[in-house]
Amino acid sequence: MTDKRFERKKRIKALIYDKHYQPMKQKEIGYLMQVEPEDREEFVSILHELVEEGSIEVTKRGKYKPLSKEIIQGTFTCTQSGYGFVTVEGQEEDYYIHEKNMNGAFHEDKVLMEVLDEQPRSGRRREGKILKILERGITTVVGTLQKSQNFGFVIPDNQRFDSDIFVSKSECRNLTSGFKVMVEITNYGDERHSPEGKIIEVLGHKDDPRVDILSIVKAYGLSTEFDEAIQRQVNQIPAEVDVSAYKDRVDIRDWQMVTIDGEDAKDLDDAITLTKKGQNYLLGVHIADVSEYVTEYSPLDKEALKRGTSVYLVDRVIPMLPHQLSNGICSLNAGCDRLALSCIMEIDPSGKVIDHQIAETLIKVDERMTYTSVAAILDGDETERKRYGSLVLMFELMKELSDILRKRRHARGSIDFDFPESKIILDEKGKPIDVFPQVRNAATKIIEDFMLCANETIAEDFYWREIPFLYRTHDIPDGEKIDKLQAFLQNFGIYLKISRDELHPMEVQKLLTKIEGTPEEPLISRLTLRSMKQAKYTVQSSLHFGLSTRYYCHFTSPIRRYPDLQIHRIIKENLHGVFTGKRFGHYEGILPKVAEQTSRTERRAEEVEREVQKLKKAEYMKRRIGEVHEGIISSITSWGVYVELPNTVEGMIHVSMLPGDYYYYNETSYSMAGERTKREFKLGQHVRIRVKGVDMLLKNIDFELVEDEDDGENQWNQNDCQ
């Protein structure tokens, strides 16, 4: 839209919304605004545009007037149950959309919505009706082809896209039923006609190894390849560091230095040095200097921002940067000269950082260590201690400092959610053969403590420099979620003395300390975490509730996270003294968009990782139908009771399958109660279940309750789940 047209549109809208305006026809408005004959066509076009976008309305008599109802724009989210919600930017509460009021909208469409109820009943969402679809959110769909003699249908994997997609016979080619395909939607259909599409990619047959995970990856729009422009840039980057070209850097290759990562990690972006300086500790956190190779606005940089983060799935990694960088020259591989951005901190015996230095460095890692090996050394394993004899004292010093830093964070109220993540083991064909909880050890905590310390130090430094920066923030939880958490905890006899409006992280920390070592600890920790808000990237350093600090950023993982790469550029420009007024304005302009994009891609990565885990857990349990085990009630809804097993698998007992009574959901106590017997199922309660069935399309696992009957050969040994 030209500036001239935009101004005319603004003036017309201002006139119609003027308090003295009376509804008028086209000609009357044109006469009042003195529209020239040559501008009449554009004038009429603007009026139609204002009506179309929902800014004004026109009566049956052709008179234009302000909206008589509240009309707003938002993004539609469809649920598997058929209804949906519209999210409006800047508003906390979503609008409920009944199935009859969707007007043909699909999941993620941008829509124009009429607000139906100005004052909803207490505890209910406001309701809306979709008037118009402004922009389609989903243009491609991954699904399974069902082929007939003359045509085919693609059944979407995404259950929120609730229509099968018609494809012509020619589009089906020589494919047979059961092939996973990606379809581009060419027609969204209507009440009587199905959407239509064309096949743009064949992923493989649904029974082929690893096609199931690839289907999820493609459905979320994740790029799995790098284009030619990126490969050309990568080919110009040397495979090794030419030390002679970096004489201005601080050369610390003679410092004793290690990386500590998981056994299968290949993108090593942080290394550690630690010595004593009198009574103080000198901790060096040395981070791969990725920005030296990924320059701003280059093809590599644009693709990295688009991806936002590397995605770690059970059978593959979808990297933010090509492997030649992430596993090559940027990875801090042992015995190789590498470029780093180092944060070297002097820490007193109480764990306070009393001084620090940020520098561009030249480093060389002595040893590539694993969490398992370092934990064994700290546990006194003689074989490992002998193998890494020259490093043992440094590891013991690391444990000493880690404990100090953790104690200091604990004293200020930092929350430590210490519950196990799911670990899924696949065979060579991609089939799950084991699922178990992966527990953190002393070595993982060491790295976590050191990275937190560096991230905080960097964030506080640049906050006081008052230059544009990218922070990691975590808001105070919603009062309603805190109320639910308190009600849940009462099932365990735990009563928090907190107000929904005055929650301090210290109170959450006290709760986690109270339950430490109990059988319910993993469940309570996980549900407490769910009551927290999601952390995000922002340009303001407001608060990180979980860490109980005002200053926090992500500095330590530039190989796999774009925000870290972005702030490395700012840090380096500041070190070189080139952070001018022009660059100040440049970063003020781009950082809000970077924060929004990277927060969005982080959420997408988490969703993909969660979907893949759900898929593989469902597949794992499919071979265990009929087996019996004990679990703990992890969630209760109006449609059923969710039970989590010790191996982290969660399934549901449908409300209709609860025996001996008609059960209803009690919102006040978050329990399921029998109408006649008054029997209750509560959160945290131990129950015995039998695996009843698995729906691989929905990735759902169904359980049924096992009472005091003899289980015989159906008994599933508890060791199988641990």
Secondary structure, DSSP 8 states (H G I E B T S, - for coil): --HHHHHHHHHHHHHHTSTT---B-HHHHHHHTT--GGGHHHHHHHHHHHHHTTSEEE-TTS-EEE-SS-EEEEEEEE-TTS-EEEE-TT-SS-EEE-GGG-TT--TT-EEEEEE--SS--TT---EEEEEEEEE-S--EEEEEEEE-SSEEEEEES-TTS-S-EEEEHHHHTT--TTEEEEEEEEE---SSS--EEEEEEEEEETTSTTHHHHHHHHHTT---S--HHHHHHHHTS-SS--GGGGTTSEE-TTS--EEEE-TT-----EEEEEEEETTEEEEEEEEE-GGGTS-TTSHHHHHHHHH-B-EE-SS-EE-SS-HIIIIIITS--TTSEEEEEEEEEEE-TTS-EEEEEEEEEEEE-SEEEEHHHHHHHHTT-HHHHHHTGGGHHHHHHHHHHHHHHHHHHHHHT-------EEEEEE-TTS-EEEEEEE---HHHHHHHHHHHHHHHHHHHHHHHHTS---EEEB----HHHHHHHHHHHHTTT------TTS--HHHHHHHHHHHTTSTTHHHHHHHHHHHS---EEESS---BTTTTBS-----S-TTTBHHHHHHHHHHHHHHTT---HHHHHHHHHHHHHHHHHHHHHHHHHHHHHHHHHHHHHHHHHHTTTT-EEEEEEEEEETTEEEEE-TTS-EEEEEGGGSTTS-EEEETTTTEEEETTT--EE-TT-EEEEEEEEEETTTTEEEEEE--SS--GGGB--GGGG-
